[in-house]
Amino acid sequence: MSEDIKAFYDKYKKDMGKLQGLIPDTIKGFGGSFSAIMKDGALSLKYKELIALAIGCALRCEPCINLHVKKCLDVGATKEEILDAASVAVMMQGGPAFTYLPKVLDALEACGK
């Protein structure tokens, strides 16, 4: 994993711990919503993570891309599936999402793929 991406994950985890102490209701509320949605249902968790990644690309949210690439890999998505999902964002968002495809590739490479 690249040092930049590893540093991102480490800082994110540390910051979320701090925020848990500062704004526990917000963290608990978002976490509850996330847990209720991001589980197998009519769509598998893998497909939900791929959708979340595509939305992150469309919104040009680099932290979202970093987090959801890792989560996609954790639930068994392949590099090809991840890049295909990111490509859907390009179709829906156009050029701005297209410029974020290298960030998806960076996150994949940082995760060893």
C-alpha positions in Angstrom: 0.0 0.0 0.0 1.4 3.4 -0.9 2.5 5.6 2.0 0.0 8.3 1.0 -3.0 6.0 1.0 -1.8 4.2 4.1 -1.4 7.6 5.8 -4.9 8.5 4.7 -6.4 5.4 6.2 -4.5 5.8 9.4 -5.5 9.5 9.8 -9.1 8.8 8.9 -9.4 6.1 11.6 -7.7 8.4 14.1 -9.9 11.3 13.2 -13.1 9.2 13.4 -12.0 8.2 16.9 -11.6 11.8 17.9 -15.0 12.8 16.4 -16.7 9.9 18.2 -15.7 11.7 21.4 -16.7 15.2 20.2 -19.9 14.5 18.3 -21.1 11.0 19.3 -24.7 11.5 18.3 -23.7 12.4 14.7 -21.2 9.6 14.4 -23.7 7.1 15.9 -26.5 8.4 13.6 -24.4 8.1 10.5 -23.0 4.8 11.5 -26.5 3.4 12.2 -27.7 4.5 8.8 -24.6 3.1 7.1 -24.9 -0.2 8.9 -28.6 -0.5 8.0 -28.0 0.1 4.3 -24.6 -1.4 3.7 -25.4 -5.1 4.2 -26.8 -7.8 1.9 -30.3 -7.2 0.8 -31.9 -7.3 -2.6 -28.4 -6.1 -3.7 -25.4 -7.8 -2.2 -22.9 -5.8 -0.2 -20.4 -6.1 -3.0 -22.8 -4.4 -5.5 -23.7 -1.7 -2.9 -20.0 -0.9 -2.5 -19.5 -0.7 -6.2 -22.4 1.7 -6.4 -21.0 3.8 -3.6 -17.6 3.9 -5.4 -19.3 5.1 -8.6 -21.1 7.8 -6.7 -17.9 8.8 -5.0 -16.3 9.2 -8.4 -19.2 11.2 -9.8 -19.1 13.5 -6.8 -15.3 13.8 -7.1 -14.8 12.7 -3.5 -11.3 11.4 -3.2 -11.7 10.2 0.4 -14.9 8.3 -0.7 -12.9 6.7 -3.6 -10.1 5.6 -1.2 -12.5 4.1 1.3 -14.8 2.4 -1.1 -12.0 0.9 -3.3 -10.8 -0.8 -0.1 -14.3 -1.9 0.9 -15.0 -3.2 -2.6 -11.8 -5.3 -2.4 -12.7 -6.5 1.1 -16.1 -7.8 -0.1 -14.6 -9.6 -3.1 -14.8 -7.2 -6.0 -12.2 -7.6 -8.6 -10.0 -4.8 -10.1 -12.0 -5.1 -13.3 -15.3 -4.8 -11.5 -14.1 -1.7 -9.6 -12.8 0.0 -12.8 -16.1 -1.0 -14.6 -18.2 0.6 -11.8 -16.0 3.7 -11.9 -16.6 3.9 -15.7 -20.3 4.1 -15.1 -19.6 7.3 -13.2 -17.9 8.7 -16.3 -21.0 7.9 -18.4 -23.2 9.7 -15.9 -20.9 12.6 -14.9 -18.7 13.0 -18.0 -15.3 14.7 -18.0 -15.1 15.6 -14.3 -15.6 11.9 -13.3 -13.2 10.8 -16.0 -10.4 12.9 -14.4 -10.9 10.9 -11.2 -10.3 7.4 -12.8 -6.5 7.7 -12.0 -7.5 8.2 -8.4 -9.4 4.9 -8.5 -6.3 3.2 -10.1 -4.1 4.8 -7.4 -6.3 3.4 -4.6 -6.3 0.0 -6.3 -2.5 0.0 -6.6 -2.2 1.1 -3.0 -4.3 -1.9 -2.0 -2.0 -4.2 -4.0 -4.2 -4.7 -7.0 
